[in-house]
Amino acid sequence: MSGGHRKTLLKVIILGDTGVGKTSLMQQFINGKFSQQYKATIGADFLPKDMSIDDKNVTMQIWDTAGQERFQSLGVAFYRGSDCCVLVYDVTNPKSFENLQSWRDEFLIQANIKDPDNFPFVVIGNKIDVEESKRLVSSKKAQSLCASLGNLPYFETSAKEAVNVDQAFDVVARSALQQEESMEFTDDYTDAVNIQVDGDNYSTCGC
């Protein structure tokens, strides 16, 4: 089947502690709006955005999940089938930064990711519009964490002032598309590869 005009659906999930700006980032990217009013996400919600990546039409479905522990169990069902995961922390909140690895590990388990070493994550440090004295997580510290987790892409953003939001989600979309295409390739060629591998095994088996 030709994929020339077929629209590819990319599922992206945003994770992080409550109050780090997950909903604000999503709203800024999709609608170009920022609201000063904070309203906790209950369970999970998603918004779609149509994009063109290297002449390929895609619809990015961005899932915004609740950061509170009491809602986390609801999020599990929404993790499955994700093509990319965005980990968000607040640069003024060290605890939200420390929890990133827990969010990542939990996602890999609950989403049942088959190849965790190669699954795409993007890390976002949000709220860089705050005055420097209130900033408690340095860029260097964040870059060090991203390096230790496999050189994850890292962006510092302001959902409020629309700084780096589009750039971050462009990388998210490209990472998700690459993951989607690699999964399609794996599904298409698994049988052929298995036959070859089995053949090689028989030649050296000695059973």
C-alpha positions as CSV (number, residue, x, y, z in Angstrom):
1,M,0.0,0.0,0.0
2,S,1.4,3.4,-0.9
3,G,2.0,5.7,2.1
4,G,2.4,8.8,-0.1
5,H,-0.8,10.5,0.9
6,R,-1.7,8.4,4.0
7,K,-1.6,10.4,7.2
8,T,0.6,8.9,9.9
9,L,-0.8,9.0,13.5
10,L,1.9,9.7,16.1
11,K,1.1,9.2,19.8
12,V,3.1,11.3,22.1
13,I,2.7,11.3,25.9
14,I,3.8,14.1,28.3
15,L,4.8,13.0,31.8
16,G,6.1,14.9,34.9
17,D,5.1,16.1,38.3
18,T,2.0,18.1,38.8
19,G,2.4,21.9,38.2
20,V,5.5,21.7,35.9
21,G,3.5,23.0,32.9
22,K,2.6,20.0,30.9
23,T,-0.8,21.3,29.9
24,S,0.6,24.8,29.3
25,L,3.2,23.4,26.9
26,M,0.7,21.4,25.0
27,Q,-1.7,24.4,24.7
28,Q,1.0,26.7,23.7
29,F,2.2,24.3,21.0
30,I,-1.2,23.4,19.6
31,N,-3.2,26.6,20.1
32,G,-0.6,29.3,20.7
33,K,-2.2,30.2,24.0
34,F,-1.2,30.4,27.6
35,S,-3.5,30.6,30.6
36,Q,-2.5,32.0,34.0
37,Q,-5.2,29.9,35.6
38,Y,-4.0,26.5,36.9
39,K,-6.3,23.6,36.6
40,A,-5.1,20.1,37.4
41,T,-5.5,17.5,34.7
42,I,-7.7,14.6,35.7
43,G,-6.7,11.3,34.3
44,A,-5.5,12.1,30.8
45,D,-6.6,14.2,27.9
46,F,-5.2,14.6,24.3
47,L,-5.1,17.2,21.6
48,P,-4.2,16.5,17.9
49,K,-2.0,18.6,15.7
50,D,-1.5,18.1,11.9
51,M,2.1,18.6,10.8
52,S,4.3,18.0,7.8
53,I,7.7,16.5,8.4
54,D,9.9,16.2,5.4
55,D,6.9,16.2,3.1
56,K,5.2,13.5,5.1
57,N,1.8,14.4,6.6
58,V,1.4,13.3,10.2
59,T,-1.1,13.9,13.0
60,M,0.6,14.2,16.3
61,Q,-1.8,13.1,19.1
62,I,-0.4,14.7,22.3
63,W,-1.5,13.1,25.6
64,D,-1.4,15.2,28.7
65,T,-1.4,13.1,31.9
66,A,-2.2,13.9,35.5
67,G,0.9,14.5,37.7
68,Q,-0.8,13.7,41.0
69,E,-0.2,10.2,42.4
70,R,-3.9,9.6,42.9
71,F,-4.5,9.8,39.2
72,Q,-1.4,8.0,38.0
73,S,-3.1,4.6,37.9
74,L,-5.5,6.0,35.4
75,G,-2.6,6.9,33.1
76,V,-1.4,3.4,32.6
77,A,-3.9,2.6,29.9
78,F,-2.9,5.8,28.0
79,Y,0.8,4.9,27.9
80,R,0.4,2.0,25.5
81,G,1.1,2.5,21.9
82,S,3.2,5.7,22.4
83,D,5.8,6.7,19.8
84,C,7.6,9.2,22.0
85,C,7.6,10.3,25.6
86,V,8.2,13.9,26.8
87,L,9.5,14.2,30.3
88,V,8.9,17.7,31.8
89,Y,10.2,19.3,34.9
90,D,10.1,22.8,36.4
91,V,13.5,24.6,36.6
92,T,12.4,26.2,39.9
93,N,11.5,22.8,41.4
94,P,14.4,20.4,42.1
95,K,12.0,17.6,43.2
96,S,10.3,17.6,39.8
97,F,13.7,17.2,38.2
98,E,14.7,14.4,40.6
99,N,11.5,12.5,39.7
100,L,12.2,12.5,36.0
101,Q,14.0,9.1,36.1
102,S,11.1,7.6,38.0
103,W,8.6,8.8,35.4
104,R,10.8,7.4,32.7
105,D,11.2,4.0,34.4
106,E,7.5,3.8,35.2
107,F,6.6,4.6,31.6
108,L,8.9,1.9,30.2
109,I,7.3,-0.7,32.5
110,Q,3.6,0.3,32.1
111,A,3.8,0.9,28.3
112,N,5.5,-2.5,27.9
113,I,8.3,-1.1,25.7
114,K,10.1,-3.9,23.9
115,D,13.3,-2.0,23.2
116,P,13.7,0.5,26.1
117,D,17.3,1.5,25.1
118,N,16.1,2.8,21.8
119,F,12.7,4.3,22.7
120,P,12.7,8.1,22.1
121,F,12.4,10.4,25.1
122,V,12.7,14.2,25.0
123,V,13.4,16.1,28.2
124,I,12.0,19.6,28.8
125,G,12.9,22.1,31.6
126,N,10.0,24.5,31.7
127,K,9.5,28.0,33.2
128,I,12.8,29.6,32.2
129,D,10.9,32.9,32.1
130,V,11.4,33.1,35.9
131,E,14.0,35.4,37.4
132,E,17.4,33.7,37.6
133,S,17.5,33.7,41.4
134,K,14.4,31.4,41.5
135,R,16.0,28.9,39.2
136,L,17.2,25.9,41.1
137,V,18.1,23.3,38.4
138,S,21.0,24.3,36.2
139,S,21.3,23.5,32.5
140,K,24.5,21.6,33.3
141,K,22.8,19.3,35.8
142,A,20.0,18.6,33.3
143,Q,22.4,17.9,30.5
144,S,24.3,15.5,32.7
145,L,21.1,13.6,33.5
146,C,20.2,13.4,29.8
147,A,23.7,12.1,28.9
148,S,23.4,9.4,31.6
149,L,20.0,8.3,30.2
150,G,21.4,7.8,26.7
151,N,22.0,11.3,25.3
152,L,18.3,12.3,25.4
153,P,17.4,15.6,23.5
154,Y,17.0,18.4,26.0
155,F,15.2,21.7,25.7
156,E,14.6,24.6,28.1
157,T,11.3,26.3,27.5
158,S,8.8,28.9,28.6
159,A,5.3,27.9,27.9
160,K,4.3,31.3,29.1
161,E,6.4,33.2,26.6
162,A,6.5,30.6,23.9
163,V,10.3,30.1,24.1
164,N,11.6,27.0,22.4
165,V,8.2,25.2,22.5
166,D,7.9,24.7,18.8
167,Q,11.6,23.7,18.5
168,A,11.1,21.1,21.2
169,F,8.0,19.6,19.7
170,D,9.6,19.5,16.3
171,V,12.2,17.1,17.7
172,V,9.4,15.2,19.5
173,A,7.5,14.8,16.2
174,R,10.6,13.7,14.3
175,S,11.6,11.2,17.0
176,A,8.0,9.8,17.1
177,L,7.9,9.4,13.3
178,Q,11.3,7.6,13.4
179,Q,10.0,5.3,16.1
180,E,6.7,4.7,14.2
181,E,8.6,3.8,11.0
182,S,11.1,1.6,12.7
183,M,8.2,-0.4,14.3
184,E,6.5,-0.7,10.9
185,F,9.8,-2.0,9.5
186,T,10.2,-4.5,12.3
187,D,6.6,-5.8,11.8
188,D,7.0,-6.1,8.1
189,Y,10.3,-8.0,8.2
190,T,10.2,-10.0,11.4
191,D,9.3,-13.2,9.6
192,A,12.0,-12.9,7.0
193,V,14.7,-12.2,9.6
194,N,13.6,-15.1,11.8
195,I,13.9,-17.5,8.9
196,Q,17.4,-16.4,8.3
197,V,18.4,-16.5,11.9
198,D,16.9,-20.0,12.3
199,G,18.8,-21.2,9.2
200,D,22.1,-19.9,10.7
201,N,21.4,-21.6,14.0
202,Y,20.9,-24.9,12.3
203,S,24.2,-24.8,10.6
204,T,26.1,-24.4,13.9
205,C,23.8,-26.3,16.2
206,G,25.4,-29.7,16.5
207,C,22.2,-31.1,18.1
